[in-house]
């Protein structure tokens, strides 16, 4: 099977796990500094975000984002592979999507100014939209 489109999907999965490790590595040391105790019954991670430094919470927010829209990306990649359209322009669009999502992650985790972050989100969404259109055309023909 020739499906170069699977490589960017694999990279995005790995990147998501890297963000998970980065989130845990920054969040756990920040909890005691914020006076939060892990031994009690707790809520969800997002419930403690207001009590943490913003730069710590940003990593958690980005990890959550990587569990949202990219799920559509993975579905599109698998379906394009199944219909034999996992190469050429589609693979290039997938690489663009993943590259922009990684840039988005780094920007959100380190700087987090909204205009550029939103621009990166829009660009990645356009790539996903193009991939989705390619998928619809491939499945209807």
C-alpha positions in Angstrom: 0.0 0.0 0.0 1.4 3.4 -1.0 0.0 5.9 1.5 2.4 8.7 2.3 -0.5 10.5 3.9 -0.1 8.2 6.9 3.3 9.7 7.9 2.0 13.2 8.8 -0.9 11.5 10.8 1.7 9.5 12.7 3.8 12.6 13.4 0.7 14.4 14.7 0.0 11.5 17.1 3.6 11.6 18.3 3.4 15.4 18.7 0.2 15.1 20.7 2.0 12.7 23.1 4.9 15.1 23.3 2.5 17.9 24.3 1.0 15.6 26.9 4.4 15.0 28.5 5.2 18.8 28.3 1.9 19.6 30.0 2.4 17.1 32.8 6.1 18.2 33.2 5.0 21.8 33.7 1.7 21.3 35.5 2.8 19.0 38.3 5.5 21.3 39.6 3.2 24.3 39.4 0.5 22.7 41.5 2.2 23.0 44.9 3.5 26.4 44.0 -0.1 27.5 43.5 -1.1 25.9 46.8 -3.0 23.1 45.2 -3.0 19.7 46.9 -3.2 16.6 44.7 -4.2 14.2 47.5 -7.8 15.4 47.9 -10.7 14.6 45.7 -10.5 16.7 42.7 -12.2 18.0 39.7 -10.9 18.2 36.2 -7.7 19.8 35.1 -9.5 22.8 33.6 -10.9 23.6 37.0 -7.5 24.4 38.3 -6.3 26.4 35.3 -7.4 29.8 36.8 -5.1 29.1 39.8 -2.0 28.3 37.7 0.3 30.7 35.8 -1.1 31.2 32.3 2.0 29.8 30.6 1.4 26.6 32.5 -2.3 26.4 31.6 -1.6 27.1 27.9 0.0 23.7 27.5 -3.1 22.0 28.9 -5.3 24.1 26.6 -3.2 23.1 23.6 -3.3 19.4 24.5 -7.1 19.6 24.6 -7.1 21.3 21.2 -5.0 18.4 19.8 -7.8 16.0 20.9 -10.5 18.0 19.1 -10.2 19.0 15.4 -7.3 16.6 14.6 -9.7 13.7 15.2 -11.4 14.8 11.9 -7.9 14.9 10.3 -7.2 11.3 11.3 -10.6 10.1 10.0 -10.0 11.9 6.7 -6.5 10.5 6.4 -7.7 6.9 7.0 -10.6 7.3 4.5 -8.3 8.9 1.8 -5.9 5.9 2.3 -8.8 3.4 1.9 -9.9 5.0 -1.3 -6.4 5.0 -2.7 -6.0 8.8 -2.5 -3.3 9.0 0.2 -0.5 10.5 -2.0 0.3 13.5 -4.1 -1.6 16.7 -3.3 -3.4 15.0 -0.4 -0.2 14.0 1.3 1.2 17.6 0.8 -2.0 19.0 2.4 -1.7 16.6 5.3 1.9 17.7 5.8 0.9 21.3 5.7 -1.9 20.6 8.2 0.5 18.9 10.6 3.2 21.5 10.3 0.8 24.3 11.0 -0.7 22.5 13.9 2.7 22.0 15.4 3.5 25.7 14.9 0.1 26.5 16.5 1.0 24.3 19.5 4.3 25.9 20.0 2.8 29.4 19.7 0.0 28.6 22.1 2.3 26.9 24.6 5.0 29.6 24.6 3.6 33.0 23.5 -0.2 32.6 23.1 -1.1 35.9 21.4 -4.5 35.4 19.8 -4.2 37.0 16.3 -1.3 34.8 15.2 -2.7 31.7 16.9 -6.0 32.3 15.3 -4.4 32.7 11.9 -2.5 29.4 12.3 -5.8 27.8 13.3 -7.5 29.1 10.2 -4.7 28.0 7.9 -4.8 24.5 9.3 -8.5 24.4 9.0 -8.3 25.4 5.4 -5.9 22.4 4.8 -8.4 20.1 6.5 -11.2 21.5 4.5 -9.3 20.9 1.3 -8.6 17.3 2.3 -12.2 16.8 3.2 -13.3 18.1 -0.2 -10.8 15.7 -1.8 -12.3 12.9 0.2 -15.9 13.7 -0.8 -14.9 13.9 -4.5 -13.0 10.6 -4.2 -15.9 8.8 -2.5 -18.6 10.2 -4.9 -16.8 9.4 -8.1 
